[in-house]
Amino acid sequence: MVCHEYFFRIFLIVMLVKTRFLKKINPSLLIPFLLLLLFFSHCAFRPSGTLSQYDSYFPHESPSNLIPKGKVRVTFLGTTSILLDDGETQILTDGFFSRPSLWKTAFSKIESDPSTVQSVIDKAKIERLRAIFVCHSHYDHVMDAPLVAKQTKAKLFGSFSTLNVGLGSGLSLEQMEKFQPGKPIAIGKFTITVLESKHTPPFRIFGKTNATDPNHPNIDSPLITPVKATDYIEGGTFDFFIQHGKNKILIKSSTNFVEGAFDKIKADVLFLGIAQLSLQPIPFQEQFYQQTVKTLKPKLLIPIHWDNFFKPLSEPLEPNLQLGDDFESSMKYILKRTQEEKLEVQLLQGFETIDLF
Ligand SMILES: [Zn+2]
């Protein structure tokens, strides 16, 4: 437990002391109440699952250095950052590598950390990157994408909001392209089709929500960092359908769906965002599974957006904090459903690599 998290808890308690609720509470109950609060806050900052339980779902060997001709290799870089590589061309989703701490994200302005971003580029061998696709413009997806584009000379693809994040970082319009959902984009041997999607249902932590203000749904001017995390407005959410030869990949970063969006496609591999899946009502979970796994009929499912992105990528990934997620229950649900259909599930650690096809 880092000391910042203790400060965070103390801050919460101080804030609560200031509220009317605590002023009204019977003084004799105040100490037991605060102790209880401390206990619950202790639980809130623990990972919402234990990865050792899922050991058999992680690959235990890495492929050899050379990518065989015609194969597609994936490297997982936390949250929804996925690097695809066929030996000639690399494409990346999001590229969120700075991962500022919870303390910093909650209480100060944030911005990309160039040395962290460069260290991930080096470690993941991002050396022939042609394109970055950003699924939406919350900070945990878009924040580092312009810097990764700058440092690798890759083109940044995104929504109007994402392009404004790029402009704020000094990226030229020539190095960016606005999404045209449904229109295939050829990059090397990859063909990417951007599909309209939906963000994970909004949530509230300590009275704050991540829901988009309907009166201000986009980042509508260049975003010059550092800014508050809440200045990164969603700006629409998108999925990516990627074809490589006869093989098909679907990357769905958010835990939500547009009904019928996948009715006409199939995918061999599905990267499925599971953040907060088990916090949703059961009918939602069933519909989500139906509209994604059941419809796309993948042979392999790789859960994503399950890791605590307040921790650096240089450390082993841990499940999201109990504060805002329940990894254990989400995995239980996914494994129960996929076992019924004998569908393979694979988890990947940070920087872990497998050959998909
Ligand atoms: Zn988001």
Residues whose N, C-alpha, C, O or C-beta is under 5 A from the ligand:
A	BS01	ZN	H138
